[in-house]
Amino acid sequence: MKLLITGGNGMVGRNIQEALAALPGVQVLAPARGELDLASYAKVLEYFEQHKPDFVVHAAGRVGGIQANMAHPVEFLVENLDIGRNVIMAAREAGVTRLLNMASSCMYPAQAESPLAENLILTGAPEPTNEGYAIAKIVSTRLCEYISRSEAGFMYKTMVPCNLYGRHDKFDPKHSHLIPAIIHKVHMAKVNGLNAVDIWGNGTARREFMYAGDVADAVVYALGHFDSMPAVMNLGLGHDHTVNEYYEVTARVLGWQGNFEHDLSKPVGMKRKMVDVTAQTAWGWAPKHTLQQGLEKTYNFYLETVQA
């Protein structure tokens, strides 16, 4: 099998490549941005026609946390719209019959009650702090559904992971999500001898974060169970934690014993966001890492790369 991963240099893409490395009979294509400009439909189509992949995992996109999304809403909408359309439509035109689209749980309505079931997509407005990114991901998800319905033999399906963290994450506070931001803040407090770390809001908002290596494991599982996978399926843990708890467990993993101070002037996003894993469980897959195990591996990666 010749498998193409878009976004192969991102966190999800790199974890998928690491998981596929031990899988026999799979040739992985993971072109860097300099090799393939996903913003150009012509170049994407040319790449597809030249390399003729059998299976596509679309994991590319502009990603970031609340700060990045609020600061650059135009870029998060337009770049992700362009990338999603170009990859999916080029795959269709090139005759690629199997495509796995990696979406995001930010697609769900901000006011929806957790756990978030797949049929809730487009039943309300998304969270304003990442609305542009969410709209782009909804478009790609629906496009995959439309192609599968209208084109005989085409299976374009979407995984909707909960929030992710792990090896190859972004730890720069300007671009990072919650967990890598926590790791960086607590690590800096530890090495600088600080007694306090700030938390945005009161810390009671609940979030579900899964280790990225588990998403890669789910993609590997999908290669052998793609027919039985639903058209749109959540990936998650089935449980969540408060923001305060993520700080507390991270501090324990890093061995820092300071205090936390809450900045109530900062935005916190949705009060709770946890996906429904009923379909995932019926499909036969479950994540393997506990929060502490995932944090330990992520912190080791941080020490080896970011702080090396």
GUDO-442782 format. One record per atom (N, C-alpha, C): residue in one letter; atom name; x, y, z. Coordinates in pm, whole numbers. Each point is the difference from the previous one (the first is absolute). Example, Ala and Ser with C-alpha at 12.3 -4.5 7.8 and 13.67 -1.06 7.14 Angstrom:
BEGIN
A_N_1319_-569_780 .
A_CA_-89_119_0 .
A_C_90_120_0 .
S_N_-35_105_-72 .
S_CA_82_119_6 .
S_C_-77_109_73 .
***
This chain:
BEGIN
M_N_84_-119_0 .
M_CA_-84_119_0 .
M_C_88_125_0 .
K_N_-33_95_-85 .
K_CA_67_129_-2 .
K_C_-91_100_70 .
L_N_46_52_114 .
L_CA_-82_85_84 .
L_C_58_140_5 .
L_N_-82_99_-30 .
L_CA_41_140_4 .
L_C_-55_67_126 .
I_N_90_65_74 .
I_CA_-40_78_117 .
I_C_23_146_-31 .
T_N_-105_81_0 .
T_CA_19_145_-7 .
T_C_22_51_142 .
G_N_81_104_12 .
G_CA_33_47_134 .
G_C_91_-96_73 .
G_N_84_-70_-76 .
G_CA_87_-101_58 .
G_C_101_53_99 .
N_N_27_131_-4 .
N_CA_95_60_94 .
N_C_-67_61_122 .
G_N_-133_-7_7 .
G_CA_-72_47_118 .
G_C_-3_-106_108 .
M_N_-57_35_115 .
M_CA_-3_-94_111 .
M_C_-71_-131_-35 .
V_N_-121_10_-54 .
V_CA_-75_-121_-35 .
V_C_72_-77_-110 .
G_N_45_70_-103 .
G_CA_68_-66_-111 .
G_C_124_-74_41 .
R_N_81_60_87 .
R_CA_123_-65_45 .
R_C_-29_-121_86 .
N_N_-102_11_84 .
N_CA_-37_-117_81 .
N_C_-51_-113_-88 .
I_N_-75_33_-104 .
I_CA_-48_-103_-92 .
I_C_117_-66_-71 .
Q_N_97_79_-44 .
Q_CA_118_-57_-66 .
Q_C_75_-94_93 .
E_N_15_38_126 .
E_CA_68_-87_95 .
E_C_-76_-131_19 .
A_N_-132_7_3 .
A_CA_-80_-121_17 .
A_C_6_-90_-124 .
L_N_8_61_-118 .
L_CA_4_-78_-124 .
L_C_137_-60_-28 .
A_N_104_53_66 .
A_CA_136_-45_-28 .
A_C_18_-150_25 .
A_N_-75_-54_97 .
A_CA_12_-141_33 .
A_C_-101_-87_-75 .
L_N_-74_61_-92 .
L_CA_-106_-73_-71 .
L_C_53_-47_-135 .
P_N_8_-130_-24 .
P_CA_52_-49_-128 .
P_C_-97_23_-115 .
G_N_54_18_-118 .
G_CA_-83_10_-120 .
G_C_-62_135_-23 .
V_N_44_104_72 .
V_CA_-54_134_-18 .
V_C_112_96_-39 .
Q_N_-14_62_-117 .
Q_CA_94_104_-43 .
Q_C_-60_135_34 .
V_N_68_77_83 .
V_CA_-55_126_48 .
V_C_57_117_-79 .
L_N_-89_85_-49 .
L_CA_37_126_-63 .
L_C_-41_112_95 .
A_N_96_84_40 .
A_CA_-30_110_92 .
A_C_76_123_-45 .
P_N_-40_60_-112 .
P_CA_75_114_-54 .
P_C_-3_121_92 .
A_N_115_65_12 .
A_CA_9_124_75 .
A_C_-60_114_-80 .
R_N_-20_114_65 .
R_CA_-61_114_-68 .
R_C_78_42_-123 .
G_N_132_-12_6 .
G_CA_82_37_-115 .
G_C_-16_-94_-118 .
E_N_-44_-123_28 .
E_CA_-22_-98_-107 .
E_C_-140_8_-58 .
L_N_-97_39_81 .
L_CA_-139_4_-46 .
L_C_-72_117_66 .
D_N_-43_95_-83 .
D_CA_-73_117_48 .
D_C_-149_-32_1 .
L_N_-55_-30_117 .
L_CA_-140_-39_10 .
L_C_-95_115_-29 .
A_N_51_122_-6 .
A_CA_-85_115_-32 .
A_C_-25_11_-150 .
S_N_69_-80_-82 .
S_CA_-16_1_-145 .
S_C_-68_-127_-46 .
Y_N_-122_14_-50 .
Y_CA_-72_-119_-47 .
Y_C_74_-69_-114 .
A_N_56_78_-91 .
A_CA_70_-58_-113 .
A_C_119_-84_44 .
K_N_74_49_98 .
K_CA_116_-75_48 .
K_C_-41_-125_78 .
V_N_-109_10_74 .
V_CA_-47_-117_74 .
V_C_-47_-108_-97 .
L_N_-76_40_-101 .
L_CA_-47_-97_-98 .
L_C_117_-63_-75 .
E_N_98_81_-36 .
E_CA_118_-52_-70 .
E_C_72_-104_87 .
Y_N_10_26_130 .
Y_CA_66_-94_91 .
Y_C_-77_-131_7 .
F_N_-132_10_9 .
F_CA_-83_-120_6 .
F_C_15_-84_-127 .
E_N_-4_64_-113 .
E_CA_8_-73_-127 .
E_C_138_-60_-22 .
Q_N_103_65_53 .
Q_CA_136_-52_-15 .
Q_C_27_-118_92 .
H_N_-45_9_127 .
H_CA_35_-102_99 .
H_C_-107_-106_19 .
K_N_-123_28_-39 .
K_CA_-110_-96_2 .
K_C_-14_-74_135 .
P_N_-29_73_106 .
P_CA_-19_-67_130 .
P_C_-125_-86_1 .
D_N_3_-106_81 .
D_CA_-117_-87_16 .
D_C_-92_49_112 .
F_N_60_70_95 .
F_CA_-74_43_119 .
F_C_56_135_42 .
V_N_-87_94_38 .
V_CA_43_133_44 .
V_C_-46_24_143 .
V_N_92_45_83 .
V_CA_-36_49_134 .
V_C_23_151_-3 .
H_N_-109_75_5 .
H_CA_10_146_-7 .
H_C_8_57_141 .
A_N_124_32_43 .
A_CA_22_53_134 .
A_C_59_140_-2 .
A_N_7_61_-119 .
A_CA_60_133_-10 .
A_C_-98_108_41 .
G_N_55_112_43 .
G_CA_-84_114_34 .
G_C_74_98_89 .
R_N_-50_120_5 .
R_CA_53_99_94 .
R_C_-68_-23_133 .
V_N_78_-24_104 .
V_CA_-56_-30_131 .
V_C_60_92_105 .
G_N_-70_14_112 .
G_CA_49_84_109 .
G_C_-102_7_112 .
G_N_39_59_110 .
G_CA_-87_14_115 .
G_C_-88_123_-8 .
I_N_-62_36_113 .
I_CA_-93_112_4 .
I_C_67_129_-44 .
Q_N_120_27_50 .
Q_CA_70_123_-33 .
Q_C_21_13_-151 .
A_N_49_-106_-63 .
A_CA_30_3_-143 .
A_C_-127_15_-81 .
N_N_-106_-73_37 .
N_CA_-127_9_-74 .
N_C_-62_138_10 .
M_N_7_61_117 .
M_CA_-58_132_17 .
M_C_81_107_-72 .
A_N_130_-19_-8 .
A_CA_87_99_-64 .
A_C_-3_-8_-153 .
H_N_-28_-119_-55 .
H_CA_8_-19_-146 .
H_C_-121_-77_-54 .
P_N_-121_51_20 .
P_CA_-119_-73_-45 .
P_C_-8_-16_-151 .
V_N_44_100_-77 .
V_CA_-5_-9_-147 .
V_C_86_-115_-48 .
E_N_122_-6_51 .
E_CA_92_-105_-44 .
E_C_-50_-139_39 .
F_N_-56_-13_120 .
F_CA_-48_-131_43 .
F_C_-119_-47_-84 .
L_N_-82_92_-45 .
L_CA_-112_-37_-87 .
L_C_47_-29_-141 .
V_N_66_95_-64 .
V_CA_31_-10_-142 .
V_C_104_-109_-28 .
E_N_107_-5_78 .
E_CA_103_-100_-26 .
E_C_-54_-142_16 .
N_N_-80_-22_102 .
N_CA_-55_-135_19 .
N_C_-107_-34_-102 .
L_N_-79_99_-44 .
L_CA_-95_-23_-108 .
L_C_72_-42_-127 .
D_N_104_75_-36 .
D_CA_74_-27_-124 .
D_C_67_-136_4 .
I_N_68_-30_111 .
I_CA_71_-128_11 .
I_C_-96_-117_-6 .
G_N_-110_8_74 .
G_CA_-97_-109_1 .
G_C_-61_-24_-136 .
R_N_-44_106_-64 .
R_CA_-60_-15_-134 .
R_C_101_-56_-99 .
N_N_121_52_-1 .
N_CA_99_-42_-98 .
N_C_35_-149_14 .
V_N_23_-44_122 .
V_CA_38_-140_21 .
V_C_-115_-94_-35 .
I_N_-119_30_50 .
I_CA_-113_-90_-21 .
I_C_-42_-4_-147 .
M_N_-10_115_-63 .
M_CA_-43_2_-140 .
M_C_107_-55_-95 .
A_N_127_23_30 .
A_CA_107_-56_-82 .
A_C_2_-152_12 .
A_N_-22_-52_121 .
A_CA_-6_-145_19 .
A_C_-115_-58_-82 .
R_N_-113_66_2 .
R_CA_-116_-47_-77 .
R_C_30_1_-149 .
E_N_58_110_-50 .
E_CA_28_9_-143 .
E_C_105_-101_-44 .
A_N_93_-32_90 .
A_CA_106_-95_-34 .
A_C_-44_-145_17 .
G_N_-122_-20_48 .
G_CA_-53_-136_12 .
G_C_40_-73_126 .
V_N_45_73_103 .
V_CA_31_-63_129 .
V_C_-132_-32_70 .
T_N_-23_-126_30 .
T_CA_-132_-41_49 .
T_C_-11_-3_152 .
R_N_113_11_72 .
R_CA_-5_-5_146 .
R_C_77_118_58 .
L_N_-71_78_79 .
L_CA_59_118_63 .
L_C_-52_12_143 .
L_N_94_22_92 .
L_CA_-35_21_139 .
L_C_29_145_36 .
N_N_-105_75_28 .
N_CA_10_142_32 .
N_C_6_17_152 .
M_N_104_70_48 .
M_CA_13_24_143 .
M_C_-62_136_32 .
A_N_-107_-1_76 .
A_CA_-71_124_33 .
A_C_31_40_144 .
S_N_-95_65_67 .
S_CA_22_50_135 .
S_C_-132_12_75 .
S_N_6_-24_130 .
S_CA_-122_12_80 .
S_C_-45_144_16 .
C_N_80_96_-46 .
C_CA_-44_140_4 .
C_C_-116_24_-97 .
M_N_-31_-97_-86 .
M_CA_-112_13_-92 .
M_C_-134_-1_72 .
Y_N_-4_-49_121 .
Y_CA_-127_-13_70 .
Y_C_-52_135_49 .
P_N_-132_15_8 .
P_CA_-57_126_48 .
P_C_47_34_141 .
A_N_24_128_24 .
A_CA_50_43_130 .
A_C_-98_-31_113 .
Q_N_-129_2_-31 .
Q_CA_-101_-21_103 .
Q_C_-47_-144_11 .
A_N_61_-90_-77 .
A_CA_-42_-140_5 .
A_C_42_-65_131 .
E_N_-81_-91_47 .
E_CA_29_-70_125 .
E_C_94_-118_-26 .
S_N_99_-16_86 .
S_CA_90_-114_-8 .
S_C_-66_-122_65 .
P_N_31_-121_-48 .
P_CA_94_-31_-109 .
P_C_-56_36_-137 .
L_N_90_42_-88 .
L_CA_-38_52_-132 .
L_C_-10_-112_-102 .
A_N_-122_-31_-41 .
A_CA_-23_-106_-99 .
A_C_14_56_-141 .
E_N_40_-85_-92 .
E_CA_30_43_-137 .
E_C_-117_70_-69 .
N_N_-123_-34_35 .
N_CA_-115_62_-67 .
N_C_-28_143_46 .
L_N_81_52_93 .
L_CA_-17_138_47 .
L_C_72_102_-87 .
I_N_87_-47_-90 .
I_CA_72_93_-88 .
I_C_-101_78_-84 .
L_N_18_131_-5 .
L_CA_-85_93_-75 .
L_C_-139_20_62 .
T_N_-16_-33_127 .
T_CA_-127_27_66 .
T_C_4_129_81 .
G_N_113_72_-5 .
G_CA_14_127_70 .
G_C_133_64_-35 .
A_N_20_125_48 .
A_CA_122_74_-29 .
A_C_118_-54_79 .
P_N_118_-5_-61 .
P_CA_118_-46_72 .
P_C_50_103_100 .
E_N_97_-39_81 .
E_CA_62_88_97 .
E_C_64_120_-72 .
P_N_-34_125_38 .
P_CA_50_118_-71 .
P_C_152_12_-5 .
T_N_70_-51_103 .
T_CA_145_18_3 .
T_C_75_-81_-105 .
N_N_-65_-102_-60 .
N_CA_65_-72_-111 .
N_C_-99_-28_-114 .
E_N_-90_94_-21 .
E_CA_-107_-18_-97 .
E_C_51_-23_-141 .
G_N_100_78_-44 .
G_CA_50_-15_-137 .
G_C_56_-137_-26 .
Y_N_80_-49_91 .
Y_CA_57_-135_-13 .
Y_C_-111_-104_-3 .
A_N_-100_16_86 .
A_CA_-110_-96_7 .
A_C_-79_-4_-130 .
I_N_-29_118_-57 .
I_CA_-75_5_-126 .
I_C_75_-73_-110 .
A_N_131_22_-8 .
A_CA_79_-67_-103 .
A_C_-3_-152_17 .
K_N_8_-47_122 .
K_CA_-2_-144_25 .
K_C_-137_-61_-30 .
I_N_-106_76_27 .
I_CA_-135_-47_-33 .
I_C_-14_-16_-151 .
V_N_50_96_-76 .
V_CA_-8_-6_-147 .
V_C_70_-125_-52 .
S_N_120_-27_48 .
S_CA_74_-118_-46 .
S_C_-73_-129_37 .
T_N_-57_-4_119 .
T_CA_-73_-119_43 .
T_C_-122_-25_-87 .
R_N_-77_106_-26 .
R_CA_-117_-15_-85 .
R_C_38_-37_-143 .
L_N_107_58_-51 .
L_CA_46_-30_-135 .
L_C_31_-149_-13 .
C_N_66_-57_100 .
C_CA_29_-144_-2 .
C_C_-129_-82_-2 .
E_N_-97_42_80 .
E_CA_-128_-71_2 .
E_C_-70_7_-135 .
Y_N_0_119_-62 .
Y_CA_-67_16_-130 .
Y_C_64_-88_-107 .
I_N_132_-5_-2 .
I_CA_70_-82_-101 .
I_C_-33_-147_21 .
S_N_2_-46_125 .
S_CA_-30_-141_27 .
S_C_-142_-38_-41 .
R_N_-92_93_18 .
R_CA_-139_-27_-37 .
R_C_-22_-2_-150 .
S_N_71_87_-71 .
S_CA_-28_20_-143 .
S_C_93_-75_-94 .
E_N_113_-50_50 .
E_CA_97_-67_-87 .
E_C_10_-147_39 .
A_N_-44_-89_-86 .
A_CA_4_-143_29 .
A_C_145_-46_20 .
G_N_23_-73_108 .
G_CA_133_-54_26 .
G_C_91_91_80 .
F_N_-41_125_22 .
F_CA_83_94_76 .
F_C_-39_-4_148 .
M_N_101_-17_86 .
M_CA_-21_5_145 .
M_C_88_110_57 .
Y_N_-59_116_23 .
Y_CA_68_114_61 .
Y_C_-62_19_138 .
K_N_76_-29_104 .
K_CA_-53_-1_135 .
K_C_77_96_90 .
T_N_-60_36_113 .
T_CA_56_101_88 .
T_C_9_-49_143 .
M_N_119_16_58 .
M_CA_18_-19_143 .
M_C_-6_136_67 .
V_N_-69_7_113 .
V_CA_-14_125_74 .
V_C_65_-19_138 .
P_N_132_22_10 .
P_CA_65_-20_129 .
P_C_-38_108_101 .
C_N_4_-36_125 .
C_CA_-9_100_105 .
C_C_130_80_-1 .
N_N_20_89_96 .
N_CA_125_75_7 .
N_C_118_-95_13 .
L_N_112_38_-62 .
L_CA_116_-88_-5 .
L_C_124_67_60 .
Y_N_93_-81_41 .
Y_CA_132_46_44 .
Y_C_96_-116_-21 .
G_N_130_27_6 .
G_CA_93_-111_-11 .
G_C_133_38_-62 .
R_N_73_-101_-40 .
R_CA_128_21_-68 .
R_C_-22_85_-125 .
H_N_97_85_-31 .
H_CA_-4_88_-117 .
H_C_-103_112_13 .
D_N_-45_27_121 .
D_CA_-95_109_23 .
D_C_72_135_-10 .
K_N_-77_108_-3 .
K_CA_54_136_1 .
K_C_-3_51_143 .
F_N_116_42_50 .
F_CA_9_43_139 .
F_C_16_152_15 .
D_N_11_71_-113 .
D_CA_7_146_5 .
D_C_-134_53_48 .
P_N_-3_78_108 .
P_CA_-127_50_55 .
P_C_-86_76_-101 .
K_N_61_59_-103 .
K_CA_-77_74_-99 .
K_C_-82_-91_-91 .
H_N_37_-127_-7 .
H_CA_-64_-91_-95 .
H_C_-52_-128_64 .
S_N_29_-23_125 .
S_CA_-27_-130_60 .
S_C_-142_-16_51 .
H_N_-42_-125_9 .
H_CA_-126_-36_65 .
H_C_24_-11_151 .
L_N_-104_-37_72 .
L_CA_3_4_145 .
L_C_113_-82_62 .
I_N_9_-128_-33 .
I_CA_96_-86_70 .
I_C_145_37_-28 .
P_N_42_19_-126 .
P_CA_139_44_-19 .
P_C_29_135_64 .
A_N_-100_88_5 .
A_CA_17_129_66 .
A_C_21_-20_151 .
I_N_-75_-93_57 .
I_CA_16_-30_143 .
I_C_139_-58_26 .
I_N_43_-95_-83 .
I_CA_131_-61_17 .
I_C_109_106_-3 .
H_N_-9_90_-98 .
H_CA_102_104_-12 .
H_C_-1_93_121 .
K_N_-120_44_42 .
K_CA_-9_93_113 .
K_C_52_-63_128 .
V_N_-40_-123_26 .
V_CA_43_-66_123 .
V_C_149_-31_-4 .
H_N_50_-40_-115 .
H_CA_144_-26_-13 .
H_C_80_127_27 .
M_N_-42_112_-60 .
M_CA_72_126_20 .
M_C_-7_45_146 .
A_N_-114_-24_64 .
A_CA_-11_33_142 .
A_C_96_-85_82 .
K_N_13_-126_-39 .
K_CA_90_-91_72 .
K_C_146_43_-14 .
V_N_44_26_-125 .
V_CA_141_31_-22 .
V_C_37_140_51 .
N_N_-100_89_6 .
N_CA_27_137_46 .
N_C_-32_20_149 .
G_N_-41_-106_66 .
G_CA_-27_8_142 .
G_C_-121_83_36 .
L_N_-100_6_-89 .
L_CA_-120_78_27 .
L_C_-95_-77_92 .
N_N_-74_75_81 .
N_CA_-92_-63_95 .
N_C_-144_-6_-50 .
A_N_-29_69_-115 .
A_CA_-139_5_-47 .
A_C_-6_-5_-152 .
V_N_-108_-57_-51 .
V_CA_-30_-7_-143 .
V_C_-144_47_-18 .
D_N_-26_81_-104 .
D_CA_-135_51_-21 .
D_C_-83_-96_-84 .
I_N_-129_-3_28 .
I_CA_-98_-79_-75 .
I_C_-106_94_-55 .
W_N_-30_-10_-130 .
W_CA_-106_83_-58 .
W_C_-135_-43_56 .
G_N_-78_98_47 .
G_CA_-132_-29_55 .
G_C_11_-66_136 .
N_N_-111_-60_44 .
N_CA_-1_-62_133 .
N_C_44_-145_0 .
G_N_28_-54_-121 .
G_CA_54_-136_-9 .
G_C_-101_-110_11 .
T_N_-130_33_6 .
T_CA_-102_-104_16 .
T_C_-53_-52_-134 .
A_N_35_68_-111 .
A_CA_-42_-51_-131 .
A_C_57_-140_-21 .
R_N_-78_-86_-60 .
R_CA_41_-140_-16 .
R_C_42_-25_-145 .
R_N_108_-74_-17 .
R_CA_52_-32_-133 .
R_C_41_-147_-6 .
E_N_-9_-54_-121 .
E_CA_40_-138_-26 .
E_C_123_5_-92 .
F_N_114_-44_50 .
F_CA_123_0_-78 .
F_C_52_-142_-16 .
M_N_23_-40_-124 .
M_CA_51_-132_-29 .
M_C_143_8_-53 .
Y_N_83_-95_36 .
Y_CA_138_-7_-46 .
Y_C_3_-27_-150 .
A_N_79_78_-74 .
A_CA_0_-9_-146 .
A_C_44_-136_-51 .
G_N_81_-71_76 .
G_CA_40_-134_-40 .
G_C_-119_-94_-9 .
D_N_-104_27_79 .
D_CA_-121_-82_-8 .
D_C_-78_27_-128 .
V_N_-1_126_-45 .
V_CA_-65_31_-127 .
V_C_71_-73_-114 .
A_N_133_-1_6 .
A_CA_77_-72_-102 .
A_C_-35_-149_2 .
D_N_-18_-55_118 .
D_CA_-39_-140_12 .
D_C_-138_-23_-63 .
A_N_-91_96_17 .
A_CA_-133_-12_-60 .
A_C_8_4_-153 .
V_N_91_82_-55 .
V_CA_17_6_-145 .
V_C_52_-133_-52 .
V_N_96_-59_69 .
V_CA_50_-132_-39 .
V_C_-113_-103_4 .
Y_N_-81_5_105 .
Y_CA_-114_-91_11 .
Y_C_-97_20_-116 .
A_N_-17_127_-43 .
A_CA_-93_30_-109 .
A_C_43_-63_-132 .
L_N_130_-17_-20 .
L_CA_46_-59_-126 .
L_C_-56_-140_-19 .
G_N_-21_-71_108 .
G_CA_-55_-135_-10 .
G_C_-148_-10_30 .
H_N_-61_113_39 .
H_CA_-142_-3_37 .
H_C_-73_122_-57 .
F_N_38_40_-120 .
F_CA_-56_122_-57 .
F_C_-145_-19_-45 .
D_N_-33_-117_-50 .
D_CA_-137_-26_-45 .
D_C_-101_16_113 .
S_N_38_-42_120 .
S_CA_-94_2_112 .
S_C_1_132_76 .
M_N_92_90_-33 .
M_CA_4_129_68 .
M_C_-116_87_-46 .
P_N_-70_68_93 .
P_CA_-108_92_-40 .
P_C_53_115_-85 .
A_N_-89_66_-74 .
A_CA_40_112_-86 .
A_C_62_113_81 .
V_N_-52_26_117 .
V_CA_55_100_92 .
V_C_3_-64_138 .
M_N_119_-2_61 .
M_CA_13_-70_128 .
M_C_93_75_95 .
N_N_-47_20_121 .
N_CA_82_61_104 .
N_C_113_-94_43 .
L_N_109_61_45 .
L_CA_106_-73_70 .
L_C_21_68_133 .
G_N_-11_-75_107 .
G_CA_16_62_130 .
G_C_22_-100_110 .
L_N_2_51_125 .
L_CA_26_-82_118 .
L_C_-127_-49_66 .
G_N_-107_79_-13 .
G_CA_-122_-32_71 .
G_C_-4_60_140 .
H_N_103_79_36 .
H_CA_1_73_127 .
H_C_83_126_-18 .
D_N_-14_94_94 .
D_CA_73_126_-12 .
D_C_54_43_136 .
H_N_71_114_1 .
H_CA_57_57_122 .
H_C_-20_151_-2 .
T_N_5_62_117 .
T_CA_-3_146_4 .
T_C_137_54_-40 .
V_N_3_127_-40 .
V_CA_127_65_-32 .
V_C_90_-3_123 .
N_N_-56_23_118 .
N_CA_79_-5_123 .
N_C_66_-137_17 .
E_N_-72_-105_-31 .
E_CA_55_-135_14 .
E_C_115_-25_-97 .
Y_N_-10_55_-123 .
Y_CA_111_-15_-94 .
Y_C_126_69_54 .
Y_N_-17_117_60 .
Y_CA_114_68_61 .
Y_C_57_-83_116 .
E_N_-87_-55_81 .
E_CA_45_-76_117 .
E_C_75_-126_-39 .
V_N_-51_-74_-98 .
V_CA_67_-124_-43 .
V_C_133_33_-68 .
T_N_1_107_-81 .
T_CA_124_40_-65 .
T_C_105_38_103 .
A_N_-39_76_101 .
A_CA_94_39_106 .
A_C_56_-123_69 .
R_N_-85_-99_21 .
R_CA_45_-124_64 .
R_C_100_-75_-87 .
V_N_-29_-9_-131 .
V_CA_91_-68_-93 .
V_C_134_71_-7 .
L_N_-2_135_2 .
L_CA_122_78_-13 .
L_C_74_18_133 .
G_N_-67_-33_110 .
G_CA_63_13_130 .
G_C_8_143_50 .
W_N_-98_84_-39 .
W_CA_-6_139_47 .
W_C_-105_11_108 .
Q_N_29_71_108 .
Q_CA_-90_4_115 .
Q_C_-48_140_36 .
G_N_-12_87_-101 .
G_CA_-46_136_25 .
G_C_-151_12_7 .
N_N_-48_125_-7 .
N_CA_-143_28_9 .
N_C_-54_51_-134 .
F_N_-132_-2_-14 .
F_CA_-65_48_-120 .
F_C_-84_123_32 .
E_N_7_99_-90 .
E_CA_-78_122_14 .
E_C_-91_16_-122 .
H_N_-127_30_22 .
H_CA_-98_8_-108 .
H_C_-16_143_-50 .
D_N_12_16_-133 .
D_CA_-21_131_-64 .
D_C_-141_1_-57 .
L_N_-93_60_74 .
L_CA_-141_-3_-38 .
L_C_-34_93_-115 .
S_N_98_79_-47 .
S_CA_-25_90_-113 .
S_C_17_-70_-135 .
K_N_54_-121_0 .
K_CA_30_-70_-125 .
K_C_-118_-87_-45 .
P_N_-15_-21_-136 .
P_CA_-106_-87_-51 .
P_C_30_-146_29 .
V_N_-106_-79_13 .
V_CA_20_-142_31 .
V_C_-64_-93_-103 .
G_N_-79_54_-94 .
G_CA_-65_-83_-101 .
G_C_-120_-75_58 .
M_N_-34_-112_-60 .
M_CA_-115_-79_43 .
M_C_21_-51_143 .
K_N_-111_-10_76 .
K_CA_10_-49_138 .
K_C_36_-147_4 .
R_N_-47_-75_-98 .
R_CA_33_-142_-5 .
R_C_-4_-47_-145 .
K_N_95_-86_-36 .
K_CA_0_-56_-134 .
K_C_57_-141_6 .
M_N_-90_-98_-7 .
M_CA_39_-140_2 .
M_C_-80_-74_-107 .
V_N_67_-79_-81 .
V_CA_-68_-66_-110 .
V_C_-62_-132_43 .
D_N_-105_-37_-69 .
D_CA_-68_-128_20 .
D_C_79_-108_-73 .
V_N_42_-105_69 .
V_CA_83_-104_-61 .
V_C_-78_-128_-27 .
T_N_-132_11_-7 .
T_CA_-83_-119_-25 .
T_C_37_-67_-131 .
A_N_10_78_-108 .
A_CA_32_-57_-131 .
A_C_142_-56_-2 .
Q_N_93_70_61 .
Q_CA_138_-47_7 .
Q_C_9_-135_71 .
T_N_-73_-13_110 .
T_CA_1_-124_77 .
T_C_-59_-114_-82 .
A_N_-111_27_-69 .
A_CA_-62_-102_-84 .
A_C_91_-41_-115 .
W_N_82_93_-47 .
W_CA_96_-26_-109 .
W_C_111_-93_47 .
G_N_26_-2_130 .
G_CA_97_-94_55 .
G_C_134_59_37 .
W_N_7_133_18 .
W_CA_129_62_34 .
W_C_-13_81_127 .
A_N_110_6_78 .
A_CA_5_82_121 .
A_C_142_51_20 .
P_N_18_120_57 .
P_CA_134_53_27 .
P_C_71_-80_108 .
K_N_134_7_-2 .
K_CA_80_-83_90 .
K_C_66_77_114 .
H_N_21_132_-15 .
H_CA_77_76_98 .
H_C_-88_68_105 .
T_N_41_-6_125 .
T_CA_-60_82_104 .
T_C_55_141_-13 .
L_N_-61_96_71 .
L_CA_49_138_-3 .
L_C_144_7_49 .
Q_N_31_-67_109 .
Q_CA_136_7_53 .
Q_C_100_-61_-97 .
Q_N_-33_-112_-62 .
Q_CA_91_-63_-96 .
Q_C_24_91_-120 .
G_N_-107_62_-50 .
G_CA_14_90_-114 .
G_C_83_123_36 .
L_N_-23_56_118 .
L_CA_76_117_43 .
L_C_148_-33_18 .
E_N_29_-116_52 .
E_CA_140_-39_19 .
E_C_73_-9_-134 .
K_N_-63_-62_-99 .
K_CA_62_-11_-132 .
K_C_14_137_-66 .
T_N_-101_84_17 .
T_CA_4_133_-60 .
T_C_108_86_65 .
Y_N_12_-9_131 .
Y_CA_103_79_69 .
Y_C_140_-48_-37 .
N_N_18_-130_-15 .
N_CA_130_-52_-44 .
N_C_35_55_-139 .
F_N_-99_6_-89 .
F_CA_23_57_-133 .
F_C_37_147_12 .
Y_N_-68_71_85 .
Y_CA_27_144_23 .
Y_C_144_20_47 .
L_N_44_-83_94 .
L_CA_136_13_52 .
L_C_104_-34_-106 .
E_N_-31_-99_-83 .
E_CA_97_-45_-102 .
E_C_11_96_-118 .
T_N_-106_73_-28 .
T_CA_-3_82_-122 .
T_C_-6_149_29 .
V_N_-101_44_70 .
V_CA_-20_143_24 .
V_C_106_55_95 .
Q_N_25_-73_108 .
Q_CA_93_49_102 .
Q_C_136_-67_-6 .
A_N_28_-70_-108 .
A_CA_130_-70_-13 .
A_C_115_100_-6 .
***
